[in-house]
Amino acid sequence: MAKNKIASNHAISLDDASAAASGPPQSDPGKKHTIAPIPVVLSQHWYHHRCGIDFSEQTWTDPDKRVKMYMDMSRASYEAYGFGSPEPAPVYSIDCYGHRITSVAMGCRIEYYPDQAPGVIAMRTTPEELLALKRVELADNPVVKKAFEDTGHYERKYGKGCVSPWFVVASPLNGCVSTWCEDFIAAVYTDPEAAQHAMRIFLQMTRDMYAKMSHAIDPEHFPLPMSAASDGLGNCPALMFHPDLYRRALLPVDMEMRRRVDSFGIHHCGVIDKYLEVYAELSPNSLDIGGNSDYRLVRRIMPKVTVSLMINGPTVEEMAPGDVDGFIYDMIRDAGPLELISAIYVTDVSAAVRDDVIERILTAHERIYIA
């Protein structure tokens, strides 16, 4: 695949009320293009079916193959769309479980797929067992042991300090749903006290993983104590719970997290509309908002919050090139002012996406401007 050369010859101005309806006017060279470039996240499905990159178990668990995997992904995205790198630098990481590292540390069994991110098999539990959970001991935990094994492997080959011991810190709700799935969800309904206890145990475990794994491997970049400057929620499963139930059963643990920090962000990758009033009680400084949400409602309820806006992968896969500018224009118009939009980005797109649609998204910042 050759790197695409993409030309642009139109612009949308946010002072043009007819832009969304009638299409973008001709570009005015005197206007300053002020929206940032829009990143596109390609899914494992795209990398596998377009480029043959395999995401099976050995690719993730073998530390050298994992480095090569990330480098191959960077080269593939560069060749297809011009982002990434033709000569990517290697990244030496402890990430051999994808986003599920914390659930594996809790005891879940990992599953790998050739064209998907790693997943876990949720464990069965009862409210009584959740309520009896004790602090997780990490000394002999296989996740922590594997992290140190991979670190030793890399440092023997490439030198001390080459490893990044960052890991995906799941929020308590996200982690508990991943770890116990429907049994945890049922406990939220039937025994909120047990669910809250499990969330607190999960939160403590992630803090301990930071101290005993990330800090131990790289104390310079992962200092102790953990910064109290900021924290946040990765609240992907929130949509499984009615907002009233969320407020009653889950919000108390979120509030405990909120009280320890100065700055607080919330990631909600579904439609956020029904949860805005609950989230407002957390006084978030930033929201990461799922596609198809009502951005004008966001502004009515939280007029000063900074937002980043997702464009859902399936939405992009259904687009034609001519849809792109008007779609992005509408997002900015409704979620503005622009200074309160920290980013717009595309979530994982599959191999079904049209290349010309991706090209239009990647060059949208050349056509959409503030008058």
C-alpha positions in Angstrom: 0.0 0.0 0.0 1.3 3.4 -0.9 0.9 6.4 1.4 -2.1 8.5 0.3 -1.7 12.1 -0.8 -4.8 13.9 0.2 -5.9 17.3 -1.2 -8.5 19.6 0.2 -10.3 22.4 -1.4 -13.3 23.3 0.8 -13.9 24.9 4.2 -16.7 25.1 6.7 -17.1 28.2 8.8 -19.0 28.0 12.0 -20.5 31.4 11.3 -22.2 30.0 8.1 -25.6 28.9 9.3 -26.3 27.2 6.0 -23.2 25.1 6.0 -24.6 21.8 7.3 -27.6 22.0 5.0 -26.1 23.3 1.8 -22.6 21.9 2.0 -19.3 23.6 2.7 -18.5 26.9 0.9 -15.3 27.5 -1.0 -12.2 27.9 1.2 -11.2 31.5 2.1 -7.4 31.5 2.3 -7.6 34.4 4.7 -9.4 32.3 7.3 -7.3 30.6 10.0 -8.1 26.9 10.3 -8.5 26.4 14.1 -9.8 22.9 14.7 -7.2 20.3 15.6 -6.5 17.3 13.4 -8.9 14.4 14.2 -7.1 11.2 15.1 -8.4 7.9 13.9 -8.0 4.7 16.0 -7.9 1.5 13.9 -9.1 -1.7 15.5 -7.4 -5.0 15.6 -10.0 -6.1 13.1 -8.7 -3.5 10.6 -5.0 -4.4 11.2 -5.7 -8.2 10.9 -8.0 -8.2 7.9 -6.3 -5.4 5.9 -2.6 -6.1 6.8 -2.5 -9.6 8.2 -1.2 -8.7 11.7 -2.1 -11.5 14.1 -3.2 -10.8 17.6 -3.2 -14.4 18.9 -1.8 -15.3 22.3 1.8 -15.8 21.3 1.9 -12.3 19.7 1.0 -10.7 23.1 2.7 -12.9 25.6 6.1 -13.2 23.8 7.8 -9.9 24.7 9.7 -9.6 21.4 6.7 -10.4 19.3 4.7 -7.8 21.2 7.2 -5.1 20.3 7.1 -6.2 16.7 3.3 -6.2 16.8 3.1 -2.5 17.8 5.8 -1.6 15.2 3.9 -3.4 12.5 0.7 -1.6 13.4 2.5 1.8 13.2 3.9 1.0 9.8 0.6 -0.3 8.5 -1.3 2.8 9.5 1.4 5.0 8.0 1.3 3.1 4.7 -2.5 3.3 4.6 -3.3 6.8 5.8 -0.1 8.6 6.7 -0.2 8.4 10.5 2.1 6.2 12.5 5.6 5.9 11.3 7.5 4.3 8.5 10.3 3.6 11.0 8.6 3.3 14.4 10.6 3.3 17.5 10.2 0.1 19.6 8.1 0.3 22.7 9.1 -2.1 25.6 5.9 -2.5 27.6 4.4 -4.9 30.2 1.1 -4.9 28.4 0.4 -8.5 27.4 -3.3 -8.5 28.4 -4.5 -5.4 26.5 -7.1 -3.5 28.5 -7.9 -6.5 30.8 -4.7 -6.6 32.9 -6.5 -5.7 36.1 -9.2 -8.4 35.7 -6.5 -10.9 35.0 -4.8 -9.8 38.2 -8.1 -10.5 40.0 -8.0 -14.0 38.7 -9.8 -14.0 35.4 -8.6 -16.2 32.5 -7.5 -14.3 29.4 -8.6 -15.2 25.9 -6.8 -14.1 22.7 -8.2 -13.7 19.2 -6.4 -13.3 15.9 -8.4 -10.1 15.0 -9.6 -8.8 18.3 -8.2 -7.3 21.5 -7.6 -9.7 24.4 -10.7 -10.5 26.5 -11.4 -12.3 29.8 -13.7 -15.0 30.9 -15.6 -13.5 33.8 -15.6 -15.4 37.1 -18.7 -16.5 38.9 -19.5 -15.0 42.2 -22.3 -14.2 44.7 -23.1 -11.1 46.8 -21.8 -12.9 49.9 -18.5 -13.7 48.2 -18.2 -10.1 47.0 -18.8 -8.8 50.5 -16.1 -11.2 51.8 -13.4 -10.0 49.4 -10.1 -9.2 51.0 -7.3 -7.0 49.8 -5.5 -8.7 46.8 -2.0 -9.8 47.6 0.2 -9.1 44.6 3.5 -10.7 45.7 2.9 -13.9 43.8 0.3 -12.6 41.4 1.0 -14.0 37.8 0.4 -10.6 36.3 3.0 -8.9 38.4 5.5 -11.8 38.0 5.1 -11.6 34.2 5.7 -7.9 34.2 9.0 -8.3 36.0 10.0 -11.2 33.8 9.4 -9.1 30.7 11.2 -6.2 32.2 14.2 -8.3 32.9 14.1 -9.7 29.4 14.0 -6.2 27.8 16.7 -4.7 30.1 19.1 -7.5 29.5 18.8 -6.9 25.7 18.3 -3.2 25.5 19.5 -1.6 28.8 18.3 -0.5 32.1 15.3 1.9 32.1 14.0 1.0 28.7 10.7 -0.4 29.9 7.4 1.5 30.3 5.4 -0.2 33.1 2.2 1.7 32.3 -1.0 -0.3 32.4 -4.6 0.4 31.8 -6.1 1.3 35.1 -9.8 0.3 34.9 -12.2 2.3 36.9 -13.9 0.3 39.7 -17.1 -0.2 37.8 -15.4 -1.1 34.6 -13.1 -3.5 36.3 -15.8 -5.2 38.3 -18.1 -5.7 35.4 -15.2 -7.2 33.4 -14.2 -9.4 36.3 -17.6 -10.7 37.4 -19.9 -9.6 34.6 -23.6 -10.5 35.2 -23.0 -11.7 38.8 -21.7 -8.3 39.7 -24.4 -6.5 37.7 -27.0 -8.6 39.7 -25.3 -7.6 43.0 -25.7 -3.9 42.1 -29.4 -4.5 42.0 -29.8 -6.9 44.9 -27.0 -6.0 47.3 -25.4 -2.6 46.6 -23.3 -2.9 49.7 -21.6 -6.0 48.3 -21.1 -4.3 45.0 -19.6 -1.2 46.6 -17.2 -3.4 48.6 -16.0 -5.1 45.5 -15.4 -1.8 43.8 -13.3 -0.6 46.7 -11.3 -3.8 46.7 -10.7 -3.4 43.0 -9.7 0.3 43.4 -7.2 -0.7 46.1 -5.8 -3.4 43.9 -5.1 -1.0 41.1 -3.4 1.4 43.5 -1.2 -1.5 44.8 -0.4 -2.6 41.2 0.9 0.9 40.6 3.0 0.9 43.7 4.4 -2.7 43.5 4.7 -3.0 39.7 4.8 0.4 37.9 6.7 2.3 40.6 9.0 -0.6 41.4 10.0 -0.9 37.7 10.3 2.8 37.0 10.2 5.0 40.1 11.3 8.1 38.2 8.2 8.2 36.0 5.8 6.5 38.4 6.6 8.1 41.8 5.0 7.5 45.1 2.7 8.6 46.5 0.5 8.6 43.5 -0.5 12.1 42.4 -3.6 13.5 43.9 -3.8 16.1 41.2 -6.2 14.2 38.9 -8.1 11.0 38.6 -11.1 9.7 36.6 -13.6 7.1 35.6 -13.5 4.8 32.6 -17.2 4.3 32.8 -17.9 2.1 29.8 -20.5 -0.2 31.6 -22.5 2.7 33.0 -25.3 2.2 30.4 -26.1 -1.2 32.0 -27.6 0.6 35.0 -30.5 3.0 35.2 -29.3 6.5 36.3 -31.3 6.3 39.5 -29.7 3.0 40.4 -26.3 4.4 39.4 -26.8 7.3 41.8 -27.9 5.0 44.7 -25.6 2.1 44.3 -22.5 3.2 42.4 -22.1 7.0 42.9 -20.9 6.6 46.5 -17.6 5.0 45.5 -17.2 7.4 42.6 -17.6 10.3 45.1 -14.8 8.8 47.3 -12.5 8.9 44.3 -13.6 12.4 43.5 -12.9 13.8 47.0 -9.2 12.8 46.9 -8.3 14.8 43.7 -8.4 18.3 42.4 -9.2 17.4 38.8 -11.6 14.7 37.7 -12.5 13.3 34.3 -15.2 10.8 33.1 -15.0 8.6 30.1 -18.5 7.5 28.9 -18.3 5.8 25.5 -22.1 5.3 25.2 -24.8 8.0 24.8 -24.3 10.1 27.8 -27.7 12.0 27.9 -29.4 10.2 30.8 -26.4 10.2 33.0 -25.5 13.9 32.8 -27.3 14.9 36.0 -25.7 12.1 37.9 -22.2 12.9 36.6 -22.8 16.6 37.4 -22.8 15.6 41.1 -19.1 14.6 40.6 -18.2 18.1 39.4 -16.1 16.7 36.6 -13.5 19.0 34.9 -13.7 17.0 31.7 -16.0 14.5 29.9 -15.0 12.0 27.2 -18.4 11.6 25.4 -19.6 8.7 23.3 -20.9 9.4 19.8 -24.6 10.3 19.1 -24.9 12.0 22.4 -26.9 15.2 22.7 -24.1 17.8 22.9 -26.5 20.7 23.4 -27.9 19.0 26.5 -24.4 18.6 27.8 -23.9 22.3 27.4 -27.2 23.0 29.2 -26.3 20.9 32.2 -22.5 21.5 32.3 -21.8 24.7 30.4 -18.2 25.0 31.5 -16.9 21.5 31.3 -14.2 20.6 28.8 -15.2 17.8 26.5 -13.6 15.4 24.1 -15.9 13.8 21.5 -15.9 10.3 20.1 -17.0 9.5 16.6 -18.1 5.8 16.8 -16.4 3.4 14.6 -19.7 1.9 13.2 -20.9 5.4 12.4 -17.7 6.1 10.3 -18.1 2.7 8.6 -21.6 3.8 7.4 -20.4 7.2 6.1 -19.8 8.3 2.5 -17.0 10.9 1.9 -19.6 13.7 1.4 -21.0 13.1 4.9 -17.8 13.8 6.8 -17.6 17.6 7.0 -21.2 18.2 7.8 -21.1 15.5 10.5 -18.1 17.1 12.2 -19.5 20.6 11.7 -22.6 19.6 13.6 -20.6 18.2 16.5 -18.6 21.4 16.9 -21.7 23.6 16.6 -23.6 21.7 19.3 -20.7 21.0 21.7 -19.0 24.3 21.4 -17.6 26.8 22.2 -14.5 25.4 20.4 -12.2 26.3 23.3 -14.1 23.8 25.5 -13.6 20.9 23.0 -10.3 19.4 23.8 -10.4 16.8 21.0 -12.5 15.0 18.5 -11.4 11.5 17.6 -12.6 8.3 15.9 -12.9 5.2 18.0 -11.9 1.7 16.7 -12.9 1.3 13.1 -13.0 -2.1 11.4 -11.8 -3.3 8.0 -15.2 -2.4 6.6 -14.4 1.3 6.6 -13.9 3.2 3.4 -10.4 4.6 2.8 -11.8 7.8 1.2 -13.9 8.4 4.4 -10.8 8.1 6.6 -8.9 10.4 4.3 -11.7 13.1 4.6 -11.6 12.8 8.4 -7.9 13.1 8.6 -8.0 16.3 6.5 -11.1 17.8 8.1 -9.0 20.3 10.0 -7.9 21.8 6.7 -11.5 22.7 5.8 -13.4 23.4 9.0 -12.6 26.7 10.6 -13.9 29.3 13.1 -14.7 32.7 11.5 
